Amino acid sequence: MARRKNSNSTNAEATVGFEQKLWAAADALCSNMDAAEYKHVVLGLIFLKYISDAFEARHAELEAQVADGADPEDPDEYRAASIFRVPQEARCAHLKANAPQPTIGKLVDDAMAAIERDNPSLKGVLPKDYARPGLDKERLGQIINLVSNIGLGTPADRPKDVLGRVYEYFPSQFASAEGKKGGQFYTPTHVVRVLVEMLASYKGRVYDPCCASGGVFVQSERIIEAHAGRLGDLPAPRLRQAGISIYGQESNYTTWRLAKMNLAIRGIDARMAPDDTFHNDRFPDLKADFILTNPPFNVSDWGGERLKHEKRWQYDETAPRTEGYS
């Protein structure tokens, strides 16, 4: 018997269609770069499109409220709504207009730098290597055009979580394309969901010492929403308002940047450090209520011999389960 489609399934199918089109465009870049490289090309552009949409929607709202005292040029008007400020030269419409130009790579790099300049919390996070010679500028222009036609950050689009779906779909595809290396930044969503549900981490300090692209934190948000109502109704940062404090560490710097972008577009505030948790614990005094991670099992030479006396390995049966690393 044919399944009846409702409006939600229609939206989901439309989203998947966009995901597949984006993947096909990204996959075309494989002719001259590895999947490990081009994932940042595409996800960086998707991030830029999202914050550009959100900024322009907020700007329009403020323009309509000028008579009531709103100031469209006041940065605080955007911070209050957890929206990143996007200067004119970094907006998606500007990049789309210049997509056919051979200088499009430099324009994207300049856009990323401008966004970091105006939003200190993103400093050092966004990819800025679109002008490199090895990146096909014609393909880049095509991806910009494709991304520009997807609604991501407007108030009407956000409930569909188009960006969230793309951020989840792409890592799974990259993991397949990269083979074992893909596991360094991606754990299947359904696996993470089961682990988060088992821990029932609805409040307290949640720590992932190998956080990869931030899937544990995203699923924590969803679990809280399912049990306590929509976090979107809370002022951002949302998880902190719900009683959750997020801590994470990731040894791969480029994957750490991906996690920062993944959480930023969801309004999730997290303390995340780019470093090897085994040999440089960035949160030595943290007393976490929940620790959940997928360690890099595919890494054989992780320096275990140097960690025989590491205090985190010492188990104390008398210690409360909520303290330290117990």
Secondary structure by P-SEA (a helix, b strand, c coil): cbbbbcaaaaaaaaaaaaaaaaaaaaaaaccccccccaaaaaaaaaaaaaaaaaaaaaaaaaaaacccccccccaaaaaaacbbbbcccccaaaaaaaccccaaaaaaaaaaaaaaaaccccccccccccccccccaaaaaaaaaaaaacccccccccccaaaaaaaaaaaaaaaaaaccccccccccaaaaaaaaaaacccccbbbbcccccaaaaaaaaaaaaacccccccccccccccccbbbbbccccaaaaaaaaaaaaaacccccccccccccccccccccccbbbbbcccccccccccccccccccccccccccccccc
